[in-house]
Amino acid sequence: MSELAERFDTHDPGEKQLAEKIRCDACPVMCYIADGRTGACDRYGNRAGRVVRLDPLTILDHAAETGQAVVPFVAEGEAWSGELISTGRRFVTAIGAGTTYPDYKPAPFIVSQEVEGVDLVTVVTEGIFSYCGVKVKIDTDRHIGDETAAVRAGGEAIGHVTTGEYGSQMLSLGGVHHLTGGSKAEGRATCDALLALCNQQPVELAIDGGATVVVQAGRAPVIDGKLEHRMRVGCGSATIGMFAAQWRGLVDEVVVVDDHITGVVSEHQAGKVLGWPDTGIRIIGRRSTPGRYFKVSEPGLGWGGTAIDDPLSILGPWNAGKGARPGLSLLMVSTTGEQFAYYELDEALKPVEKPFPERLRKSVSLIEENCEPALCTVLFIGGAGGSLRAGVTENPVNLTRSVQRLETYVTVGGAPVYVWPGGGITLMVDVSRVPQGAFGYVPTPALVAPIEFTLRRDDYLRLGGYEAEIRSLADIFSRGGEYLNPRSSTGAPETNPWPPLVQLRRNGADL
C-alpha cells in the first residue's frame, strides 16, 4: 500500500495490523496510524502507541516583543521543578489544542486566569468547520471578472466573484456547498485553497471570463502575471472633487477616466464652484449628474479599470459654441495616476497629444501619493456550531446567547473577531492577525480553526460550564493535555489586544 493510500486507510485492517496501528478519533476520518506515522491530516501521529497532537499548544505572550523565537515549555514526560511560573499577560490559544470530537467531551483546555482581581475562564478548542469559507478583498483598480463569475482553483469551482466595493474587487470562496456538496475533487480543491489562504500562503485563482489572480494575505495581487501597485484614490468624480483646486489655472479641462464614474472638471460641481469655464467637451457614455458619466467603456485592464488603451476613444466631437477653441489644453488621467496624458486642440478642434508639461506633474503625483497600496486581505468566516459549543457547556444555546449579550469574548488564535448579528455564532477574522500556521484541515473535507471563548468564571458556571475541567495556567504549562504535545510560547502580534483584558473592559460596569 502506498504512503498516501495508507494515510487515508480508515477501514478495519484486521487483528494483525490492529496490533501495529492505533486508531485516531480526533476527527470523523478515524485513521489507523502506524507507529512513527501521521494521520491523513498531518496533525496527529502515533508516537509509541499514543495519539499525539504534533503541533505544540501555542501560548501567546502579550508582554514579550512581537516575533520572538518560540520557546518550548515543559514537554510531556519531562519533570517540572515546581517553581511558580510568571504568567504575565499570557493567553492560551486553541492552536495545537485538539478538538472535542467525537463531540461528547469538554473542550481540551478550560483555563482559569485572574485579571485585575477577577477570575476569568478561557475555553480553548480547535473547531472542525464544514460551514466555512473566506472573503477575499483585493485592493486594485483592475477588473478581474464579472459579478457571479466562477472562481476556480486547479480547475475546480471553489467560489465566485461578488459585489465590487470602493477600489476593491471581492471574492467569496468556499462554503459548505463547495466543500461537501459537489464532487470529491471540488471539495478537496476548495479545502486546499482555503487552508493555504488562511495560512497566509499564495493561491492562484482563475476567474471564468476574467483574469488569473495570485492572492496572498498581506501581499499585493498578481493579475494576469502583473504585480499590482495601487488601488484607486476614488472614483473619477471623487478624484475631480479632491484635486480640482490643484488644476485650476494650470489646464483648461481635466477628465478622470474610470470604469464606474468618469469625472469632467468643467461640468462637475467642484469646477462650477471654482468658476471653471465651459470647454465644449463631449463624453461618450451615460450622463449621470453634471460632470459624472457611467459606462464610458466595458471593464478591463486599461485606463481606470476600463478596457481602453486610448483615452481619446471616450471623447466625442468638441462643441465650439460651448467653449471649445484651438489651443485648449486637456489633461486625461486615471484614478490611480498610473496613466496620464496631455493634449491640446488643433484648428479642427481635434485633441493632439503633446509632451507632458512639468506644471501638471505635481498634481498627478498627488493622485499617486493618495492611493493606498494594492493589497489582498483574507477573512476567514465560519459558523461555530453544535459540537463545538457543546465542548463549552452542556446546554450549547447558552453559549450562543452569552456571545450575543457580549458576556463572552470570542477570538481565533488570540485574534479579535467580528461576530455577525442574528442567530448562531457566525464569526469573521482577518487571517493576517492570526499566528501563521494556525489553521489545519481534516480530509472530510473541512478546515480546522482555533477558537477561544473568554468570560467571567461565575458567568461560565451559570452557562452550565464544566467546572471540574477548569485548570490553572501553571497546571497547563506543566502537564499539558490529553494529546501529549509540548507547549510553546511566542510574542503576540502587536495589533492584537490581550483577550482577558478586552473582556474585562467590555464588562467594566460589572467590576
N, C-alpha and C positions, 0 to 999 in steps of 0.2 A: 504494500500500500504506500502511495506517495505521501510526503510530509503534509501537503495541502489537504489530501483526502483524509488523512489521519486526524488532522486538526478539526475537520468537520464531521468526523465519525461520532455520531451520538447514539448509535444503536448498541444494544447489549452484545458485547463481544464474546460472551461465553465465560465459563468459570476460570479457564486458564488465564485469559487476558484480564479478567476482573482482578485476579491476584496481583497483576503487574500494574494496573491502572487504577486511578481513583476517579470518581465522578464529581464534577464541579456543579454545584447547584446555585451559582451566583446569577444565572440568567436562564431563560427558558430553553436555550440550546442544550444544556446539560451535557457538556463534553465529557468524554472519558479521556484522561490525560495520563500519559506515561511519566515516570519519574524523570525530572530534568527537562520536561517539555512544557509548553504553554497550551492554553485553550485557544479556540478559534478567534477570540477577541484580543489575544496577546496581553491581556490584563491580569489573568490568573494563571498560575502554574502549579505543577506538582513538585514539591520540594520535600524529599524523604517521606513521602506518603501523606503529606499535609497540603491542603489547598492554601496557597499563599497569594495575596494581592501583591503584584510585583512592583508597582509604583509606591513610593513612600507616602504616608499620610502627611500632607503639607500643612504646616503651621506658619501663618504669616506674622511677622514681627513688625508692628507699626512704629516701634521705637528705633529700629535699625535703618541704615541707609538703604535706599532702593537699589536692588540689583546686587546685593551682597552675595557671596558664594553660599551655596547650600551647605548647611552644617548638620550632619546627622545627629539625632539624639540617640537614646539607648535603643538598640535593636533587639529583636526577640532573642531571648536566651542569654543576654548579657546581664551582668549583675548591676543593680542600681545601688549606689553608695548610701542613699537615704538622705542626702543633703537637700535642703529646700531649694526649689527652682524659682528663680525670679521670673514670674510670668509677664511682668510689664504689660505692654499693650499687645498681647498676643491673641491670635484668633485661629481656632481650629477650623480649617476649611473641610469641605467634603472631598477634596481632591485626594484620591487614594484611599478613601474611607471604606469602600464597599457599599453594597446595596441591601435593601430589605428583602429582596427576592429569596424564597418564594412567597413573600408578601404576608407571612403570618407573624413576623418578628419585629421588634422595635428597631429603630434606626441604629446603625453601627456605633455611633457616638452621640451621647447626650451629655453635654459639657456644662458644668456649673462654674460660674466665674463672678466674683464680687467686683462691682464697679461703683465707686463713689458711695459705698455703703449699701448698695442694692444688689441682691442676689439675682443674677441673670442666668438663663439657660439657653444654650445654643444646640439645636438638634441638627445633626450632620448626616447626610446620606448622598450617595451617588444615585441619581434618578435615571431610570431607563425610559427614554422618551420616544414612543412611536408617534405621538402627536407633537411634532416639532418641525421647525424649518428655520430659514434665515431670510431676513430682509437685507438686501444689498443696496446701499446708496452710493452711486458713482458720480462724483462731482466732476462734471465735464460739460463742455459746450457741444460735444459731438452727439449726433443722433446715432443710436446703436440698434434700434429696432422699433417696430410699431407696437403700440399697446396691445397686450394679449398675445403677442408672438411667443411661440415656444422657445424656451432656453434649454439647450442640450449640453450634456457632458458625456464625452465618449459616445456620442451618437444617440444617447437616450434622453428623452424629455424629462427634465427634473424641476421645471417651474416655468414662469412666464414673465414677460415684461409687464410692469404695472404702471400706474399713473406717474408721469414725469412731474417733478417738482422744480422749484426755482433754481435753475442752474444744475440740476441733478437728474440723472436717469436712475430709475428704481427697478429692482428685480425682486420677485417673490419666488423663493426656491424651497423645495422640499414639501413637507406636509404629509399627512398620513396617506393620502391618495397616491402620491408618488412612491412613498416608502413601501406600502403594503398593498395598494390597490391595483398595481399594474403587473408587468412581468417580473420575474426574478432579476433579469438584467437591469430593468428600470430601477427596482428597489436598491440593488447593490450600487449602481452608478449614483443614485441620489444620496445614499448613505456615505459613500466615499467622498463625494463633493462637499456635503455638509460638514463632515468631520474635518476635512482639510481646511475649509473656510473658517470654521470655529477655532481651529488651532493655528490660525493666522498664517496659513500656507497658501501659495498661489494655485489658482484653478483656472484652466482655460475653458471658456464657455462660448458656444456658438449659438447665435440667435437666428431663428428662421427668417429669411428675407432681410437679415440685417448684418451686423458686424460680428467678428470674433473678438472676444474681450478676455484679457487675462486680469483676474480680480484677486487682490490680496489685501486683507485688512491692514489699514495704516499705510498703504502704498498707493502711488499713482496708477491708474489703469493703463493698460496697453491695448489700444483699439486698432484692429487690423494691422498689427505689427508696429504701431507708432506709439511711443510713450507720450502720454498727455501731460501737460504742464499746468493748465489753468482751468478753473471754472469761470463762468461769465460774471462780470461785475453786476449785471442786472439785465433786464430785457432792453430792447432798443429804446423804448420810451423812457425807462428809468435812467438809462445812460445819458440821454438828452437832458433830463432834469438835473442830473448830478453835475454835468460838465458844461452846460450851455454858457454859463458866465465865463468859463475859461476860453471859449471860442469867439465870444463877442468881440468884434473889431479885428479879428485875425483872418476870418474866412467868411464868405458870403452865405454858404449853405453847408449843412452837415447832415449826412444820412448815416444812421447806425443800423447796419444790416443784422437782422435777427430772424431766426426761424419762426418765432412766435409773434413778436410785436416789433416791427421795424419803425424806428423813430426818425422824424424830419424836423429839424430845429426851427425852421422859419414858420411852420404851421403849428408846432407844439405850443401849449400854453406857456411853458417856460420861456420860449422865444418871444411870444407875444408880450409877456410881462417885461422882458428886457428890451422891447422896442425893435425886434428883428423885422426887417422889411421883407415883403413877399419876393420870391425868386422865380415864380412860374414853373417850378419843378412839378413833374407828374410821376407818381409811383404806380407801377403795375402791381396791384394787389387789392385786397378788400379793405376799404377805408373803414376805420372804426370811429373814434373821436378824432378831432383835429390833430394832425401830426403823428397818428398811430395807425399802422397798417398791418393786417393779418394776411397770411397766405401769399407772401411775395414769392415763395418757392416751396417745393417739397423739401422735407428734412433730409439732411445728408451730412457729409463730412467737409463741406465747403465753408464759405464765409458765414459766421454767426450761427453755425448749426444748420445752414441751408445746403442745398445741393449745387449751388452755383460757385463757379470759379471766377467769373467775370461779374463784378458788382453792377456794371452798367446795364446788365440784362434786365434789371428790375426797374429801369427808368423808361418812361415814355417820352414823347416829344415835349420840348420845353415851350412855354407859352410867353411870347414877347409881351402880350397885353397884360400879363400879370407879374412883370418884373424881370423876365429873362433878357439878357443882353450879352453881347460879346465881351469876353474877359471875366465874366462872373466866375468866381472861384468855388470849388466844391471839394469837401473832404468826405470820403466814404471810409468807414471804419467798422470793425466787428465788435461784438460785445466783450471780447477778451483783449482787444488791442493787438492781437497777433496778425491780423490782416488790416492793411490801411493803404489808401492811395489818394492822390491829389490830382484834380482835373481843373481845366479852365474851358469855358465855352468859346468855340471859334465863331467866325462870321455867320455860319449857318446854324448857330446855337446847338452845336454838337459838342459834347464833352471830350476833351483831348487830354490824355494823361501827361503830366509834367513832372519834373524832378520834385521830390517831396521837400517842401520848404522847412527850414530849421525852426521857424516860428511856431509850427504845429507839433513838433516832436515832443515837447513837454506835455502837451495835452494827451497825446497817445500813450506816452509813458505813464501818465497818471492813471489811465484806464487799466493798464497792465498792473500797476502797483496796487490798485484797489481790488484786483481779482484774488480770490482765495486759491491756494494750490489745488490742483486736481488730486483727488483722494478717493479711496474706497473705504467705506465703513460697513462692517458686517455686524448685524444684530441677530443674535440667537433668540428665537421665540418658541416657547413651549408651554404646554399645559401640564401643571403639576396635579396628577390625577390620584385615583383611589388608593392604590397600594402604597404609593409614596407618602400620602397623607396618613395612612394607617400606621406607618412607622413612627409617626409623631404622637398620635393619640388614638385611643381605642374607638373614638367617635369622630371619624375624619371630617365631617362637616363643621365641627367646632373649629378646626384649624382654618378652614376657608373663611369663616366668619370673623375669626381673630385677625387674619390678614386684612380683610376688608375694613375692620374697625381700627386698623393701624396699631393694634396691640402687638402684632408680630411683624418683625422686620425681616424681609427676605433678601438674601444675597446669593450670588452664584460665584463660587470660588472666592468669596470675600468681596466681590464687586457689587455695587448697588444696582438694583434692577428697577424697571418700571413695571408695575402691576396694573394690567388693564382693568377698567371698571367692569361691572357686570358679574355674572356667575363664574364660579370656579377660580382657580389661581393661574391665570394666563400671564406669564412674565416675559419680559424682553430685556436683554442685556447686551451692551457693547462688548464684543469679544476681546477688543484690544485692552480692556481693563481687567480681564481675567488672566491669571498666570498662564503662560504658554504651556501647551500640552495637557490642559485641564480636561479636555473633552475626550471621550472614548466612544466605543461602539460595541454592539453585540450583533452577530450576523442574523438576527431575526428578520429584517434588519431594523435597528433603532440606534439613536445616539444615546450616549451616557453623559450626563452633565452633573457637576457638583451643585448641590443646593443646600443652603443653611437657613434655619428659622431661629431667630433670636427674640426672646421675650422674657419678662419677669418670671421668676420661679413660681410665685403664687398664681400668676395668670396661667402658667403652664399646667399646674396641678388642677386648676379649675377646668381646663380643657379635657381632662381625663388623661393626662400625660403619664408616661411610665416612670413613676417616681423611683422605683427600685433600680432603674438603669442609669440614673444620674451619677456622673463621675466628676471628680475634680480634674483640673488641668494637670496637676502633678501626677495623678494616677495615670492619665493618658500618656504623658511623657514617659513614664516608667514602664507601663505594662502593654501599651498599645491595644489592639483589638483582636477579634476572632481570626482575622486573615493574616496575622503574624508579620505584617510588613513593618519595616523600620519607619520612624518618624523623621521628618526633615523640616528645617526652618529656612525661610527666605524673607527678604525685605518685601513689604507690601508696596504695590505701586503708589507713587506719590499722590495720584489723583483719587485714590480710594480712601474714604474715611474709615475709622475703626468702628466696625458694626455695633459692638455693645454700646459705645458712646452715642452713636446715632439713635439707637433705640431709647436710651435714657432721655435724650434731648426731645425726641418726639413725644414722650410721655412725661415731660418735665413737670406738668401740673400735678402729677400724682406722687412726686418725690416727697 
